[in-house]
Amino acid sequence: MCAKPILEAKVGTWVQACRIEVLADRAILPVRVAGLHLVLVQDGGHIFAAERACPHEGADLALGRCAAGRLFCPRHLAWFTLPGGTVSPGWHFRDLRTYPVRIEGSTIAIRIDGGE
């Protein structure tokens, strides 16, 4: 299980999400950090963080799949690039919000103010 939610944090601060071994056998892990519902995505040796709900219809991206640097929505055929969150061609809705990630020892940290 990941860390307890941190409800208050300053914008631009790095918040611990979970220990790295929690993600070891998973490509996608839902987490709650600073009151935000996010997913950690492991692809090609890199770890990314993004909002958990698809911006199109709110589908749970924790139920999606990840391949070749893309996070696929479980509800429709759209996908989002990692790390930028750009939506696949042909879809006309906003890009997926992404968040910077860094490893602090054996812990995954996410910068809560987001960015691409």
C-alpha positions in Angstrom: 0.0 0.0 0.0 1.2 3.5 -0.7 1.7 6.3 1.7 -1.2 8.0 3.5 -2.5 11.0 1.6 -0.8 14.3 2.5 -3.7 16.7 2.5 -1.8 20.0 2.6 1.4 20.7 0.8 2.9 23.8 -0.7 2.9 24.2 -4.5 6.1 23.1 -6.0 7.0 20.7 -3.2 8.0 17.1 -3.7 5.7 14.7 -1.9 6.5 11.0 -1.2 4.0 8.8 -3.0 5.2 5.3 -2.2 8.2 3.0 -1.9 9.7 2.0 -5.2 9.2 -1.8 -4.6 5.4 -1.3 -4.5 5.6 -0.5 -8.3 8.2 -3.2 -9.0 5.8 -5.8 -10.5 3.2 -3.4 -11.9 3.1 -1.2 -14.9 0.4 1.1 -13.5 -0.3 1.9 -9.8 -3.0 4.2 -8.5 -1.9 6.5 -5.7 -3.3 9.4 -3.8 -0.9 12.3 -3.1 -1.8 15.6 -1.6 -5.5 14.9 -2.1 -4.9 14.1 -5.9 -5.9 10.8 -7.5 -2.9 9.9 -9.7 -1.4 6.9 -11.4 2.3 6.0 -11.4 3.2 4.4 -14.7 6.3 2.4 -15.3 7.5 2.1 -18.9 10.9 1.4 -20.4 12.7 1.8 -17.1 11.1 5.2 -16.4 8.4 6.2 -14.0 5.8 8.7 -14.8 2.9 10.3 -12.9 -0.4 11.5 -14.3 -3.9 12.3 -13.3 -6.0 9.1 -12.8 -9.1 10.1 -14.6 -9.2 10.3 -18.4 -10.0 13.9 -19.5 -12.4 12.6 -22.1 -15.0 10.7 -20.1 -13.4 10.2 -16.7 -12.4 6.6 -17.2 -10.0 5.2 -14.6 -6.6 5.1 -16.2 -5.4 2.7 -13.5 -7.4 0.1 -15.4 -5.7 1.0 -18.7 -2.5 -0.3 -20.1 0.9 1.1 -21.0 3.1 0.2 -24.0 5.8 1.9 -26.0 5.7 5.2 -24.1 1.9 5.5 -24.2 -0.9 5.2 -21.6 -4.0 3.7 -23.1 -7.5 4.6 -21.8 -9.5 1.5 -20.9 -12.8 3.0 -22.2 -11.9 4.1 -25.7 -9.0 3.9 -28.2 -7.3 7.1 -27.1 -3.8 7.1 -25.7 -1.6 9.6 -24.0 2.2 10.1 -24.5 4.5 9.7 -21.6 5.8 11.9 -20.1 4.0 14.8 -21.8 0.4 13.6 -21.7 -0.4 14.6 -25.3 -3.6 12.9 -26.5 -3.4 10.7 -29.6 -4.3 12.1 -33.0 -8.0 12.4 -33.9 -9.2 13.1 -30.4 -10.3 16.7 -29.5 -10.0 17.0 -25.7 -7.3 18.3 -23.4 -4.1 16.5 -22.8 -3.6 14.4 -19.7 -2.1 16.3 -16.7 1.3 15.0 -15.8 3.5 15.5 -12.8 7.3 15.4 -12.4 8.7 12.3 -10.6 12.0 11.6 -8.9 13.4 8.8 -6.9 14.6 9.7 -3.3 16.4 6.7 -2.0 13.9 3.9 -2.1 10.9 6.2 -2.4 9.0 7.7 -5.4 8.3 11.4 -5.0 5.9 13.5 -7.1 6.0 17.3 -7.5 2.4 18.2 -6.8 2.1 21.4 -8.9 2.4 19.3 -12.0 3.7 20.3 -15.3 4.8 18.4 -18.4 
